Amino acid sequence: MNNVTPEAPELRKDPVTGRWVIIARERAKRPQQISGISLVKHSHSNDFCPFCPGHENETPPEVLSYRSPNTQKDSEGWWVRVVPNKYPALISSTPCKKSAHGIYDRMNGYGVHEVLIESPHHCHTFAELPTTQIQEILWAMRDRTVELRKLPNIKYVLIFKNWGSEAGASIEHPHSQIIGLPVVPMRVMDELSGASKYFEFKERCVFCDIIQQELSDKTRIVAENDSFLAYMPFASRFPYESCIIPKEHTSYYVDVTKNQVNDLSTIIKDLFSLYKQSLGNIPYNFMFHTAPLSKSETNNYYHWHIEVIPKLSTVAGFEWGSGFHINVVAPEDAAKHLCEAKDAKTALDD
């Protein structure tokens, strides 16, 4: 048995699937700032916001901030701020130690859980933020990943964003999360396995081939620039699901260049502006997929990318029981709808 307090997080491994689950009792104490169907709205909540400027003492001390040079740490004057999560899923103060419980495997809840506060503005999302601010957010994500990968027991850094209560957000102020994990997630392992098999058979990166196929078909692309492509995946599981991927083959987000950050900020703003124009302020999940920190051989066959899943449908019994997803909006139709909104706006602007 692990020598942990009842409140300390732990990881437990499913003996059938090999999937790790985090048991984090403290997460149940998170504040629910917004009640009702959705917190995706453009008005200041009546509730107190710990992420707004002037409330820096309501969060743990910052680990990174981009701020005016004459301002002090944990004070006003910042435009991007990263702090430890007050209700972490994993904690760095516990040892990274595995143990057995009968036939079961468990691990102390070692890891790092941080919150990236994306802007001082309470309601500005990717659609409203200038690309220069999105660039700062992307650099902060990269800088924290660089730091977390230095920790000896961190195997994977996951960057993600929940927007809207249906997507799992509990605070309205736009923010992302960064979690350093002591294991590589099953989802990432599945992607690595599939990409590796494709490379062994064809000696090409499957993601690079997908890019070429999408550029050839032109029916699922919603945004494009010199460095990135945004498209609706051919086998989309959810309505309006999208993927943002660098055109140049690279496995690690931390290797991103200045020009790529500039182009990535532009395509993120373009995509979310299209979502807003076509669908309104929808809830969504936004996730980086990058190669594990310790697997340098993935450079040949793995290609980092961003997954965006609007929460427009419910995963129910059939999906959970079968692993199949029923998507009522074909990706070609979804892409056409978004592009029509873009064309309409262009015509209106002209």
C-alpha positions in Angstrom: 0.0 0.0 0.0 1.2 3.5 -0.7 1.8 5.8 2.2 -0.5 8.6 1.0 -3.2 10.7 2.6 -6.8 10.0 1.7 -6.9 13.3 -0.3 -3.6 12.7 -2.3 -4.2 11.8 -5.9 -3.2 8.4 -7.2 -3.1 6.5 -10.5 -4.7 3.1 -10.9 -4.2 0.8 -13.9 -7.0 -1.1 -15.5 -5.7 -4.7 -15.7 -7.7 -5.5 -18.9 -7.0 -2.5 -21.1 -3.8 -1.2 -19.5 -5.3 2.3 -19.2 -4.3 4.4 -16.2 -7.0 6.3 -14.3 -6.3 9.2 -12.0 -8.2 9.2 -8.6 -8.1 12.9 -7.5 -10.6 13.6 -4.7 -9.4 17.2 -4.2 -10.7 18.0 -7.7 -14.3 17.6 -6.4 -13.7 20.8 -4.4 -13.2 23.0 -7.5 -15.4 26.1 -7.6 -18.2 26.0 -10.1 -18.2 29.7 -11.1 -21.1 29.4 -13.5 -24.3 27.5 -13.1 -26.8 26.5 -15.8 -26.4 25.1 -19.3 -23.3 27.0 -20.5 -20.7 29.4 -19.3 -19.9 30.5 -22.8 -21.1 34.1 -22.7 -19.7 37.6 -23.1 -20.6 39.2 -19.9 -18.8 39.4 -16.7 -20.0 36.7 -14.2 -21.5 38.0 -11.0 -19.3 35.6 -9.2 -15.8 36.4 -8.1 -13.1 35.5 -10.6 -9.7 34.5 -9.2 -8.1 34.8 -12.7 -8.8 38.5 -13.2 -6.1 41.2 -12.6 -6.0 42.4 -9.0 -6.8 38.9 -7.7 -3.4 37.4 -8.1 -3.2 36.5 -4.4 -6.2 34.1 -5.0 -4.0 31.7 -7.0 -0.9 29.9 -6.1 2.3 31.8 -6.9 3.0 32.1 -10.6 5.6 29.9 -12.2 5.7 32.0 -15.4 4.3 35.4 -16.5 4.8 37.7 -19.4 4.4 41.2 -17.8 5.5 44.8 -18.0 9.1 45.2 -16.9 8.3 47.5 -13.9 5.8 45.1 -12.3 6.4 42.5 -9.6 5.6 38.8 -9.6 2.1 37.9 -8.5 0.8 41.5 -9.1 -1.1 43.3 -11.9 0.7 44.2 -15.2 0.8 40.7 -16.8 -0.7 39.7 -20.1 -0.1 35.9 -19.8 0.2 34.1 -16.5 0.9 30.5 -15.5 0.2 29.2 -12.0 -0.1 25.8 -10.3 -3.6 24.4 -10.3 -5.2 25.0 -6.9 -7.0 21.7 -7.2 -4.5 19.5 -9.0 -5.1 16.1 -10.6 -1.4 15.3 -9.9 1.2 16.8 -7.5 5.0 17.0 -7.6 5.4 16.7 -3.8 4.7 13.0 -3.8 7.3 10.5 -4.9 6.9 8.7 -8.3 6.4 5.2 -6.9 4.5 2.2 -8.2 3.1 -0.5 -6.0 0.7 -3.5 -6.1 -2.7 -4.0 -4.5 -3.4 -7.7 -5.1 -3.7 -8.1 -8.9 -3.9 -4.4 -9.4 -1.2 -1.8 -10.1 -1.2 1.6 -8.7 1.1 4.6 -8.6 1.5 7.7 -6.4 -0.2 10.7 -8.0 3.1 12.3 -9.1 3.0 15.0 -11.7 2.5 18.7 -12.4 -0.8 20.4 -13.0 -0.7 24.1 -14.1 -3.2 26.7 -15.3 -2.3 29.1 -18.1 -4.4 32.3 -17.8 -4.6 33.4 -21.4 -5.4 37.1 -21.0 -6.3 39.7 -18.4 -9.6 40.1 -20.2 -12.3 38.0 -18.5 -14.3 37.1 -21.7 -11.9 37.2 -24.6 -11.6 33.9 -26.5 -9.5 32.8 -29.4 -12.0 34.4 -31.8 -11.7 37.8 -30.1 -8.0 37.9 -29.1 -5.5 39.5 -31.5 -3.1 37.1 -33.0 -0.2 38.7 -31.1 -1.9 37.6 -27.8 -2.4 34.1 -29.1 1.3 34.0 -30.0 2.1 34.8 -26.4 -0.2 32.0 -25.2 1.5 29.6 -27.6 5.0 30.7 -26.4 4.0 30.2 -22.8 2.8 26.7 -23.6 6.1 25.9 -25.2 8.2 27.5 -22.4 6.4 25.5 -19.7 6.7 22.3 -21.7 10.5 22.9 -22.0 10.7 23.3 -18.2 8.5 20.3 -17.4 10.4 18.0 -19.7 13.5 18.6 -17.5 11.9 16.7 -14.6 13.2 13.1 -14.5 9.9 11.3 -14.0 7.7 13.3 -16.4 7.1 11.2 -19.5 4.5 13.3 -21.3 3.2 16.9 -21.2 -0.4 17.4 -22.2 -1.7 20.9 -23.1 -5.4 21.3 -23.4 -8.3 23.8 -23.0 -11.9 23.3 -21.9 -14.2 26.0 -23.0 -17.8 26.0 -21.7 -19.4 24.0 -18.9 -20.4 21.2 -21.2 -16.7 20.8 -22.1 -15.6 20.6 -18.5 -14.7 24.1 -17.6 -15.5 25.4 -14.1 -14.3 29.0 -14.4 -15.4 31.4 -17.2 -12.2 33.3 -17.5 -10.4 31.8 -20.6 -7.6 29.5 -19.6 -5.7 26.4 -20.7 -4.1 23.7 -18.6 -0.8 22.0 -18.7 -0.3 18.6 -17.1 3.0 16.7 -16.8 2.3 13.0 -16.5 4.5 10.1 -15.2 3.1 7.8 -17.9 2.3 8.2 -21.6 -1.5 8.3 -22.1 -3.2 5.4 -23.8 -4.6 7.7 -26.5 -1.1 8.8 -27.5 0.2 5.2 -27.4 -2.5 4.2 -29.8 -1.6 7.0 -32.2 2.1 6.1 -32.0 1.3 2.5 -32.7 -0.9 3.2 -35.7 1.6 5.7 -37.1 4.5 3.3 -36.6 2.8 0.5 -38.4 1.9 2.8 -41.4 5.6 3.9 -41.5 6.8 0.3 -41.5 4.5 -0.6 -44.4 4.9 2.6 -46.6 8.1 4.3 -45.2 6.1 7.5 -45.0 4.5 9.5 -42.2 0.7 8.9 -42.2 0.1 12.5 -41.1 2.1 13.8 -44.0 0.1 11.6 -46.3 -3.2 12.9 -44.8 -2.0 16.5 -45.4 -1.4 15.7 -49.1 -4.7 13.9 -49.4 -6.6 16.8 -47.8 -4.8 19.3 -50.1 -5.8 17.2 -53.1 -9.5 16.6 -52.1 -10.0 20.2 -50.9 -13.5 19.3 -49.5 -12.6 19.2 -45.8 -10.1 22.1 -45.5 -11.4 25.1 -43.5 -8.2 27.3 -43.2 -4.7 27.2 -44.5 -1.5 29.3 -44.5 2.2 28.7 -45.3 2.9 26.6 -42.2 -0.5 25.0 -41.1 -3.6 23.3 -42.3 -6.9 23.2 -40.5 -9.3 20.5 -41.8 -12.2 18.3 -40.7 -10.9 14.7 -40.4 -12.2 12.2 -42.9 -13.5 9.9 -40.1 -14.6 12.7 -37.8 -16.2 11.3 -34.6 -18.1 14.5 -33.7 -19.9 17.2 -35.6 -17.4 20.0 -36.7 -14.4 18.2 -35.2 -11.3 19.7 -36.6 -7.5 19.2 -36.7 -4.7 21.8 -37.0 -1.5 20.4 -38.2 1.9 21.8 -39.3 2.7 21.1 -43.0 6.3 20.5 -42.2 7.0 17.1 -40.6 7.9 17.5 -36.9 7.1 15.4 -33.9 7.5 17.8 -31.0 5.6 21.0 -30.3 8.6 22.4 -28.4 10.6 22.5 -31.7 8.2 25.2 -33.1 9.8 28.2 -34.8 8.9 31.9 -34.6 7.4 31.8 -38.0 5.4 28.7 -37.2 4.0 30.4 -34.0 3.0 33.4 -36.0 1.2 31.2 -38.5 -0.3 29.0 -35.9 -1.8 32.0 -34.0 -3.4 33.1 -37.3 -4.9 29.8 -38.2 -6.2 29.3 -34.6 -7.9 32.7 -34.8 -9.3 32.0 -38.3 -10.7 28.6 -37.2 -12.4 29.9 -34.1 -13.7 32.9 -35.8 -15.4 30.6 -38.3 -16.8 28.5 -35.4 -18.2 31.6 -33.9 -19.7 33.0 -37.1 -21.3 29.7 -38.0 -22.2 28.1 -34.7 -22.0 30.8 -32.0 -20.0 30.5 -28.8 -20.0 26.8 -28.7 -18.3 24.8 -25.9 -15.2 22.8 -27.1 -12.1 20.9 -26.1 -8.8 21.9 -27.6 -5.9 19.4 -27.2 -2.2 19.3 -28.3 -1.0 15.9 -29.5 2.8 15.7 -29.4 5.4 12.9 -29.2 6.4 11.6 -25.7 9.4 13.3 -24.3 11.6 10.1 -24.2 10.8 8.6 -27.6 13.2 10.2 -30.1 12.6 7.5 -32.6 9.1 8.9 -33.2 10.7 11.7 -35.3 10.3 9.5 -38.4 6.7 8.7 -38.2 4.8 10.9 -35.7 3.6 14.4 -36.5 2.3 16.7 -33.7 -1.1 18.3 -34.2 -4.0 20.0 -32.4 -7.4 18.4 -32.0 -10.5 20.5 -31.6 -13.8 18.9 -30.5 -16.9 21.1 -30.3 -19.4 19.7 -27.7 -22.4 19.6 -30.0 -23.4 16.0 -29.4 -23.6 13.5 -26.5 -21.6 10.4 -26.2 -24.1 7.8 -25.1 -24.5 4.0 -24.5 -23.8 2.9 -28.1 -20.5 4.9 -28.3 -19.4 3.7 -24.8 -20.4 0.1 -25.5 -19.0 -0.3 -29.0 -16.2 2.2 -29.4 -18.0 3.5 -32.6 -19.1 7.1 -32.9 -22.2 8.2 -34.7 -21.6 11.6 -36.3 -24.7 13.3 -37.8 -22.7 15.9 -39.7 -20.4 14.7 -42.4 -17.0 16.4 -42.3 -17.4 17.6 -45.9 -20.7 19.3 -44.9 -19.2 20.8 -41.8 -16.3 22.3 -43.8 -18.6 23.6 -46.4 -20.8 25.3 -43.8 -17.8 27.0 -42.2 -16.3 28.1 -45.5 -19.7 29.5 -46.6 -19.7 31.6 -43.4 -16.1 32.8 -44.3 -17.2 33.7 -47.9 -20.2 35.5 -46.7 -18.2 37.6 -44.3 -15.6 38.4 -47.0 -18.4 39.5 -49.3 -19.9 41.7 -46.6 -16.5 43.2 -45.8 -16.0 44.1 -49.4 
